[in-house]
Structure formats: structure tokens, C-alpha cells
Amino acid sequence: MRLYIEGPVNKYYIQTLCMIFFPGSKFSDDQEVTEDTPQLWVTMDPPGEGGVDVKATLAYRGQKAEAQRHYDYREGYTKERIQKIALGDAVTNVCETLMGYRSSWGMLTGVRPSKVATELLQKGMSKTRVKKELSKDYFVIPKKANLATEVAVNEARLIGTPDRKDCSVYISIPFCPTRCAYCSFVSYTSKRLLSLIPDYLIRLVRDLEATFEVIGRLGLHLRTVYIGGGTPTILTGEQLRYLLGAVERLTDVRALEEYTLEAGRPDTIDQEKLAVAREMGVGRISVNPQILCDEVLRNIGRAHTTEMFYKAFEIARASGIPVINTDLIAGLPGDKFSTFAASFDKIIQLRPENITVHTFCVKRSADLRKTGDGIYSMRGGDTGKCVDYSQIQCIHEGYQPYYMYRQKNTVGNFENVGFSLPGYEGLYNIYMMEEVHSIFAVGAGAVTKLVDYYPADGSAQYINRLFNPKYPYEYLDAAGEDAMKDKNRRIEAFYKERHLVD
């Protein structure tokens, strides 16, 4: 796709809007232009004192659409916000005109669709007013405006008032027994790379010791610990005991708000591993079927069957770990509404404390992108029905939406939503997604987020990201060790420079 921009326009925002209507698009100023190449011209006049003027023109397959918009600045909205609304209105209009399609999320493109609702609620607007504003200004359809508002309300209740010294720890186990066809996470499945696990764990524990030492020395308040991947339960029972034992030695796990082990793959779960997890204080675990249809599971490269999921869930329930999460994915290749609805009904009968419903997302490095045809979908086929069904049934069965996020190139531009029985919400998910406090990441491929809600001028949130070595073999070499030491020095400097500690 070709973009032609004039004026103070955020090019990335325009690209994300275009990807709603042209999923999978690449943007290059050098690509050859043909009749099948969408071309978009966007012009924003230098903003005046009273408002902003925007013009958008889209040409595609011999057709052309044009839209001009003027927005006055208004009280309670920054000039930047009004400019973004004006751009979104014009671009969305021309794309809708030529493509004959309107996204259920309107012009909202970010990872956190409830962010706007949160901001409006913080200004003192009622829930009813917030829903109306989302529909009027952002073209969000009513049921999505309602969802965003409810998530925002629940998140605010759970977050409360963040303390500048709060933090969480994320522990990365970037190994899996097999690679799912839709996955793009940094996870490793070959026999040679899996042989790195023993050395990786030794190094990981050493870094955990250094990280917890920094947390203690700075007097920070550890809220949650999350062990993710990859598939952490690819570890043997003995290896899991070694890792969880280190965490138990380094902090009082019983004092944590939440301690999660993301088992994920049913084919890696057994009684011994979950007994170790329970003994070591883990209070939340994920057992993820993705779908309860063996044919679809085979198509996406999952190594487990429906029967194996039921067995794993039974082991998890019998372990005594109090909170179980299950993940489902709507819109998987080869799936349809009847299969998804039947899977969802079976999951809801099990009464897991958490149910997370994802929308299938076409990731850049996923195997499906290399081999599959027609995997990008603007409208999403049955996916919208699947998403709606899951949300209606969750509410009917007493589950509440407590966090939500979106990704680029999701089928039909739909969302991922976490539902919970009251009192069993996954707090780390909220803290991480909403960037409530610092997350210290340990292990290959993980990213530390240093968060301060009180910058020097008091106007905005401050975030600094520190990236760990991406691959396990990089993490294990001397340069990786130096990088981890440097990360801890930078963490300490962050807290001192921002006067968060003495």
C-alpha cells in the first residue's frame, strides 16, 4: 500500500487504520504501483487556533473516494486528541466507502481499546456518557463501547491507587515441545536448543537472585510473579522444583497478590509437576486447549488432543491450585461457529475461574503466514459470531470482563478479552497491559518495563523499556551476562534519578 502524507500527520496511526481494511498490508515508498495497489493521500493543514482540517483520498481498483473534515477544538480534549479524531474520521470514511465495511471498533486501533474509556471515566463522565462518546467520536458500535467501558470500570477497581514502589516479576521459559503454526513468540523446540534448558535454568536463577536483591535493596513492593513462555511446564518435575524453589527462597510467595505458572500446553502437564507447583505456592495456572476439535488442533500444529486437555484440566483441578485459566482462540484456520460454540460450552461447564478468549492473529513470523493462503480476513467470517457468543455466554454464566487488548492483523479486527468469576481476576495481566507499575523481566526474550506515573512535570506517565538478549544462546554467553548486570544497574539508576527511593 502507498501512503502520501502532507502536514503534521502521525504516519503510524494512518498505517494502523489502513490495516483494518487492508489486513497484511506492507507500506513502502518504493513499491511498484498497480491498479491493485491501494493508494491513500492524507493532508492535514497546519492546526489553527480554532480547529483542524483534514482531507483524505483513497484510490483502489479504479475507484476513488474523498472525505474532508473540520473539527473544532473543545473543552476537555487536547488539541492532539481532536487532530487524531479528525484524521481517523476522514481516513475511516474513505476506506469504508470503497470497501463497504465498517469495523466494530471504528477508528480505535491501539492495543488497549479500553484506554479511551478509562480516560473519559477519569474525567468524571458517567458510564452512559462514556459509551455515547465512544460511539459518537470514535464510531465504536454500541456493544463494543459497552465492553470497553465495563472493562475500564473493572480495571480501575482492581488497580486502585498504584504505589510508585509497586512492581511485578516476569520469568521467561522460552521453550516449547512443538511450535504452533500461528505462533511468533521466541520459543524453541529443536532437540539441540532444548538441551540448553539445564544451563538456562542455572543462569536464570542467578539472574533472579540479582533481581530480587535489587527489589529488596530499593525497598520495592512485589505484587505478582508470572512464569511464562514458551511453555514453562516443558520443564521436568525436578527442574520445576529447582526454579520454583528459588523463587520461594528469594521472596515470601504467600504474601504475593498472585503467583502464576503458565502451563499452557496440555501435553506437558502431569501430576508431579502440578504437585510441585502447589507445594511451592503457585496460586494460578493456565491450561489452554485453544479449541476442542482435534482436526483444527492438528491443522494449527498443536501436539495435544481434546482428550489430553480434559485429562490435564482434571489434574490441575485435583492439584488444589485455586485458580485455573483456560484460553480459547476464535477464528482459527478451518474452524467455524458451530465448532467454536460447542468448545466454549464444554469449557464453561468445567467452570474455570478465568476464561480468556483470543481472536486469531496472523503474526509476522508464524508458519501459517508462510504456507497458508487467504489467512488475512477483513470481515472475519464466523469469527464475529464466535466472539459475540463467548462474551454473551460468559456474562450469562457469571463471568466478568476484566482486561482486554488487541493486536494488528487479527481476523475481523476483533479483540482478546479476559473473563473471570468475581474475585479471581488475573492481576498480572492488568498490571502488565495497563502499565500500572514496573515489571522486572528475567530470562531470554523478556522485556523489563520501568514505570513511573509521576514525571517531573506531573503531566504524563513515564515508561522505559529494557530488552533482554532475545535468544537463549545469547542469554547464556558472556555478553548476555554483561547485559543482565547492566540492566540491574539501569533499574537502580531509574529509581534514584526519579527520586522513587532515597
C-alpha positions in Angstrom: 0.0 0.0 0.0 1.2 3.5 -0.8 0.7 6.5 1.5 1.2 10.1 0.6 1.3 12.3 3.7 1.2 16.1 3.9 1.3 18.1 7.1 1.8 17.1 10.8 0.3 13.6 10.4 1.1 10.6 12.6 2.0 8.2 9.8 2.0 5.1 12.0 -1.6 5.9 13.1 -2.7 6.1 9.5 -1.0 2.7 8.7 -2.8 1.0 11.6 -6.2 2.4 10.3 -5.4 1.1 6.8 -4.6 -2.3 8.1 -8.2 -2.7 9.4 -9.4 -2.5 5.8 -6.3 -4.0 4.0 -5.0 -6.6 6.5 -1.5 -7.8 6.0 -0.5 -4.7 4.0 3.1 -3.6 3.8 3.9 0.1 3.4 6.8 1.2 1.2 7.5 4.3 -0.7 9.4 2.3 -3.3 6.9 -0.4 -4.2 5.5 -0.6 -7.7 2.0 0.9 -8.0 -0.6 -1.1 -10.0 -4.4 -1.0 -10.1 -4.5 -3.4 -7.2 -2.3 -1.2 -5.0 -4.3 0.8 -2.6 -3.2 4.5 -2.6 -4.1 6.9 0.2 -3.4 10.6 0.2 -3.8 12.3 3.6 -3.4 16.1 4.2 -3.7 17.9 7.4 -3.5 21.7 7.4 -1.2 23.3 10.0 -3.5 23.3 13.0 -5.1 26.7 13.7 -6.3 28.2 17.0 -9.9 27.2 16.4 -9.7 23.7 15.0 -8.2 21.3 12.4 -8.9 20.5 8.8 -8.1 17.1 7.2 -8.6 15.7 3.7 -8.3 12.0 2.7 -8.4 10.4 -0.7 -8.3 6.7 -1.4 -7.8 5.2 -4.9 -8.2 1.4 -5.3 -9.0 -0.8 -8.3 -10.3 2.0 -10.5 -12.4 3.6 -7.8 -11.8 6.7 -5.7 -13.3 8.2 -2.5 -12.7 11.5 -0.9 -13.5 13.0 2.5 -12.9 16.4 4.1 -13.3 17.0 7.8 -13.1 20.0 10.1 -13.1 19.6 13.8 -13.3 22.5 16.3 -11.2 22.1 19.5 -13.3 21.5 22.5 -13.0 21.7 26.3 -11.7 18.6 27.9 -9.9 17.3 24.8 -6.3 18.1 23.9 -5.6 19.5 20.5 -3.7 16.3 19.7 -6.7 14.2 20.5 -9.0 16.3 18.3 -6.4 16.1 15.5 -6.4 12.3 15.8 -10.2 12.1 15.7 -10.3 14.2 12.6 -7.7 12.1 10.9 -9.5 8.9 11.9 -12.8 10.2 10.7 -11.5 11.1 7.2 -9.4 8.0 6.6 -12.1 5.6 8.0 -14.7 7.3 5.8 -12.9 6.8 2.5 -11.9 3.2 3.4 -15.5 2.3 4.4 -16.8 3.9 1.2 -14.6 1.8 -1.1 -14.5 -1.4 0.9 -18.2 -1.5 2.0 -17.1 -2.4 5.5 -17.1 -0.8 9.0 -15.1 -2.2 11.8 -16.9 -2.8 15.0 -14.1 -0.8 16.8 -14.5 2.2 14.5 -11.3 4.2 14.4 -9.8 2.8 17.6 -6.6 1.0 16.6 -4.4 0.7 19.7 -3.5 -2.3 21.8 -5.7 -1.0 24.6 -9.2 -0.2 23.3 -10.5 0.5 26.8 -7.9 3.3 27.3 -10.1 6.0 25.9 -13.0 4.8 28.1 -10.6 4.9 31.1 -9.6 8.5 30.3 -13.2 9.6 29.9 -14.2 8.0 33.2 -11.3 9.7 35.0 -12.7 13.0 33.8 -15.8 12.3 35.7 -18.1 11.1 32.9 -20.8 8.6 33.7 -20.7 5.1 32.1 -23.6 6.0 29.9 -21.9 9.2 28.7 -18.6 7.3 28.0 -20.4 4.8 25.8 -22.0 7.6 23.9 -18.7 9.4 23.4 -17.1 6.2 22.1 -19.9 5.7 19.6 -20.1 9.4 18.5 -16.4 10.4 18.3 -14.8 7.0 17.5 -17.5 5.2 15.6 -17.4 2.2 18.0 -20.5 0.1 17.8 -22.7 0.1 21.0 -21.8 -3.5 22.1 -18.1 -2.8 21.9 -18.5 0.6 23.5 -20.2 -1.2 26.4 -17.5 -3.8 26.6 -14.7 -1.2 26.7 -16.5 0.7 29.4 -17.1 -2.3 31.6 -13.5 -3.4 31.2 -12.3 0.1 32.1 -14.5 0.1 35.2 -13.4 -3.3 36.4 -9.7 -2.5 35.7 -9.9 0.7 37.7 -11.5 -1.2 40.7 -8.7 -3.8 40.6 -5.9 -1.4 40.1 -6.9 1.0 42.8 -4.3 3.7 43.5 -0.9 2.5 42.3 2.1 3.0 44.5 5.3 4.2 42.8 7.2 1.4 44.5 5.0 -1.4 43.4 6.4 -3.9 40.9 6.0 -7.4 39.5 8.4 -10.0 38.1 8.1 -11.9 34.9 10.2 -15.1 34.4 10.7 -16.3 30.8 10.9 -20.0 29.9 11.2 -19.7 26.0 11.0 -23.4 25.2 8.1 -25.5 23.8 7.7 -29.1 22.9 6.5 -28.2 19.4 5.8 -24.9 17.5 2.2 -23.9 16.8 1.6 -22.8 13.3 0.2 -19.5 14.4 2.9 -18.6 16.9 5.6 -16.0 16.6 6.9 -16.0 20.2 10.6 -16.5 20.7 10.3 -20.2 21.7 12.5 -23.1 20.8 11.6 -26.7 20.0 14.6 -28.4 18.4 16.4 -31.1 20.3 19.6 -29.1 20.2 18.0 -26.0 21.7 16.0 -27.9 24.3 19.4 -29.3 25.5 20.2 -25.8 26.7 17.5 -25.9 29.4 19.7 -27.2 32.3 22.3 -24.4 31.8 19.5 -21.9 31.1 17.9 -22.6 34.5 21.2 -22.2 36.3 21.7 -18.8 34.7 18.0 -17.9 35.2 18.2 -18.5 38.9 21.4 -16.5 39.2 19.6 -13.5 37.5 16.6 -14.0 39.7 18.8 -13.7 42.7 20.3 -10.4 41.4 16.8 -9.1 40.5 15.3 -9.9 43.9 18.3 -8.4 45.6 17.7 -5.1 43.7 14.0 -5.2 44.7 14.9 -5.7 48.3 17.6 -3.1 48.4 15.4 -0.4 46.8 12.5 -1.3 49.2 10.1 -2.1 46.4 6.7 -3.8 46.9 6.5 -7.0 44.9 2.8 -7.6 43.9 2.9 -10.5 41.5 5.2 -13.1 39.9 4.3 -14.6 36.5 6.2 -17.5 34.9 5.5 -17.6 31.1 7.0 -18.7 27.9 7.1 -20.6 25.7 5.7 -23.4 27.9 7.1 -23.4 31.5 5.8 -26.9 32.1 8.2 -28.3 29.5 10.5 -28.4 32.5 10.7 -31.7 34.3 9.3 -32.0 37.8 12.8 -31.7 39.2 13.7 -28.7 37.1 10.4 -27.0 38.1 11.2 -27.6 41.7 14.6 -26.0 41.2 13.1 -22.9 39.6 10.1 -22.5 42.0 12.3 -23.3 44.9 14.5 -20.4 44.0 11.5 -18.1 43.9 10.3 -19.4 47.2 13.7 -18.8 48.7 14.0 -15.3 47.4 10.6 -13.9 48.4 7.6 -14.8 50.5 5.3 -16.2 47.8 2.4 -16.5 50.3 2.4 -12.7 50.6 2.1 -12.2 46.8 -1.2 -11.0 45.4 -0.8 -13.5 42.6 1.7 -16.2 41.6 1.1 -17.7 38.1 2.6 -20.6 36.3 1.6 -20.7 32.6 1.4 -24.4 31.8 -0.4 -23.8 28.6 0.2 -27.0 26.7 -1.9 -29.9 28.0 0.7 -32.3 26.6 3.3 -31.0 29.1 1.1 -31.3 32.3 1.3 -34.1 34.7 0.5 -34.8 38.3 4.1 -34.5 39.6 4.7 -31.0 38.1 1.4 -29.5 39.4 2.0 -31.1 42.8 5.4 -29.3 42.9 3.7 -26.0 41.8 1.1 -26.3 44.5 3.7 -27.1 47.1 5.8 -24.1 46.1 2.9 -21.7 46.4 1.7 -21.3 42.9 -1.9 -20.0 43.0 -2.8 -19.6 39.4 -2.2 -21.8 36.3 -3.2 -21.8 32.7 -4.4 -24.9 30.8 -5.1 -23.9 27.3 -7.0 -26.1 24.8 -7.3 -23.3 22.2 -10.2 -25.3 20.7 -11.8 -28.6 21.5 -11.7 -30.0 17.9 -8.9 -32.5 17.1 -9.0 -31.7 13.4 -8.4 -28.0 14.0 -5.8 -28.7 16.6 -3.9 -30.8 14.1 -4.1 -28.1 11.5 -2.6 -25.5 13.7 0.3 -27.7 14.9 -0.9 -28.4 18.5 0.5 -31.7 19.8 -2.4 -32.4 22.1 -5.9 -33.8 21.6 -9.2 -32.8 23.2 -8.9 -35.9 25.5 -5.5 -34.8 26.6 -6.9 -31.4 27.6 -9.6 -32.9 29.7 -7.0 -35.1 31.5 -4.7 -32.1 32.1 -7.6 -30.0 33.4 -8.6 -32.8 35.8 -5.0 -33.0 37.1 -5.0 -29.2 37.5 -8.2 -29.2 39.4 -7.1 -32.1 41.6 -3.8 -30.4 42.4 -5.5 -27.9 44.6 -4.2 -24.8 42.8 -7.1 -22.4 43.4 -7.3 -20.6 40.1 -7.3 -22.2 36.6 -7.3 -20.2 33.4 -8.2 -21.6 30.0 -7.6 -20.0 26.6 -9.7 -20.3 23.5 -9.0 -18.8 20.1 -11.8 -17.6 17.9 -11.2 -17.6 14.1 -8.6 -20.4 13.8 -8.0 -21.6 10.3 -10.5 -24.4 9.5 -12.7 -23.6 12.5 -16.4 -22.4 12.3 -19.0 -21.1 14.6 -20.6 -24.5 15.4 -17.2 -25.9 16.5 -16.2 -22.9 18.5 -19.6 -22.6 20.2 -19.5 -26.3 21.1 -16.0 -25.9 22.5 -16.9 -22.9 24.5 -20.0 -24.6 26.0 -17.8 -27.5 27.1 -15.2 -25.2 28.7 -17.9 -23.2 30.6 -19.2 -26.5 32.0 -15.8 -27.0 33.7 -16.1 -23.7 35.5 -12.5 -22.5 35.3 -12.0 -19.4 37.3 -10.7 -17.5 34.3 -11.6 -17.8 30.6 -9.6 -15.8 28.1 -10.9 -15.7 24.5 -8.4 -14.6 21.9 -9.0 -13.7 18.3 -6.8 -15.5 15.8 -3.9 -13.1 14.9 -1.7 -13.5 11.8 1.8 -13.0 13.3 4.7 -11.8 11.1 6.9 -14.9 11.6 4.2 -17.5 12.1 4.5 -20.7 9.9 0.9 -20.2 8.7 1.8 -16.9 7.1 4.5 -18.7 5.1 2.3 -21.6 3.9 -1.4 -20.6 4.3 -3.5 -18.9 1.7 -6.2 -16.4 2.5 -5.4 -16.2 6.2 -5.9 -12.5 6.4 -9.6 -11.5 6.7 -11.1 -8.1 6.9 -14.6 -9.3 7.9 -13.5 -12.4 9.7 -16.2 -14.8 8.5 -17.7 -16.6 11.6 -15.2 -15.0 14.0 -17.5 -12.1 15.0 -20.3 -14.6 15.9 -17.8 -16.7 17.9 -16.5 -13.6 19.8 -20.1 -12.4 20.5 -21.2 -15.8 21.6 -18.3 -16.2 24.1 -19.0 -12.7 25.6 -22.7 -13.2 25.9 -22.3 -16.7 27.5 -19.6 -15.5 29.9 -21.8 -12.7 31.2 -24.8 -15.1 31.4 -22.7 -17.6 33.5 -21.5 -15.0 35.9 -18.1 -14.1 34.5 -17.0 -10.5 34.2 -14.7 -8.9 31.6 -11.6 -7.6 33.5 -9.0 -7.0 30.8 -8.8 -6.6 27.1 -6.2 -6.0 24.4 -6.0 -6.1 20.6 -3.3 -6.9 18.0 -2.6 -5.9 14.5 -3.9 -8.3 11.8 -6.4 -10.0 14.0 -9.1 -11.7 11.9 -12.0 -9.2 11.6 -10.2 -6.7 13.8 -11.7 -8.3 16.9 -10.3 -8.2 20.4 -8.9 -10.5 23.1 -10.8 -10.5 26.4 -10.1 -12.0 29.8 -13.2 -13.1 31.8 -13.2 -14.0 35.4 -15.5 -15.2 38.2 -15.7 -12.4 40.8 -12.6 -12.3 42.9 -10.4 -14.5 40.6 -9.1 -11.9 38.2 -5.7 -12.3 36.7 -4.0 -9.3 38.2 -0.6 -9.6 36.4 -2.5 -9.3 33.1 -3.9 -6.0 34.1 -0.7 -4.6 35.6 1.3 -5.6 32.5 -1.2 -4.5 29.9 -2.2 -1.2 31.6 1.4 -0.4 32.6 0.4 0.2 36.2 3.8 -0.4 37.7 7.3 -1.7 36.8 7.7 -5.2 35.5 11.1 -6.7 36.0 11.7 -9.4 33.3 14.2 -12.2 33.8 15.2 -14.6 31.0 15.7 -14.7 27.3 13.4 -12.6 25.1 11.8 -10.8 28.0 11.3 -7.0 28.3 11.5 -5.0 31.5 9.1 -2.1 31.8 10.1 0.7 34.2 7.0 2.7 35.0 6.6 6.0 36.9 3.2 7.7 37.0 4.7 10.9 38.3 7.1 12.6 35.9 8.9 15.8 36.8 6.2 18.0 35.3 3.3 15.8 36.6 1.7 15.6 33.1 2.1 12.1 31.9 3.2 8.5 32.5 6.9 7.7 32.0 8.0 4.3 30.7 11.5 3.0 29.9 11.9 -0.5 28.3 15.0 -2.7 28.8 15.3 -5.6 26.4 17.0 -8.9 27.5 19.0 -10.9 24.9 16.5 -12.4 22.6 17.8 -16.0 22.1 18.7 -18.5 24.8 22.3 -19.0 23.5 22.8 -15.2 23.5 21.4 -15.0 27.1 23.9 -17.7 28.1 27.0 -16.2 26.7 29.3 -13.6 28.4 27.7 -10.7 26.5 24.3 -11.8 27.8 25.6 -11.9 31.4 27.0 -8.4 31.0 23.6 -7.2 29.6 21.8 -8.5 32.7 24.2 -6.8 35.0 23.8 -3.6 33.0 20.0 -4.0 33.2 20.1 -4.1 37.0 22.3 -1.0 37.1 19.9 0.8 34.9 16.9 -0.3 37.1 18.6 1.1 40.2 19.6 4.3 38.3 15.9 4.8 37.2 14.6 4.7 40.7 17.2 7.0 42.1 17.1 9.5 39.2 13.3 9.8 39.5 13.6 10.1 43.3 11.5 7.0 43.9 14.0 5.8 46.5 16.5 7.5 48.8 
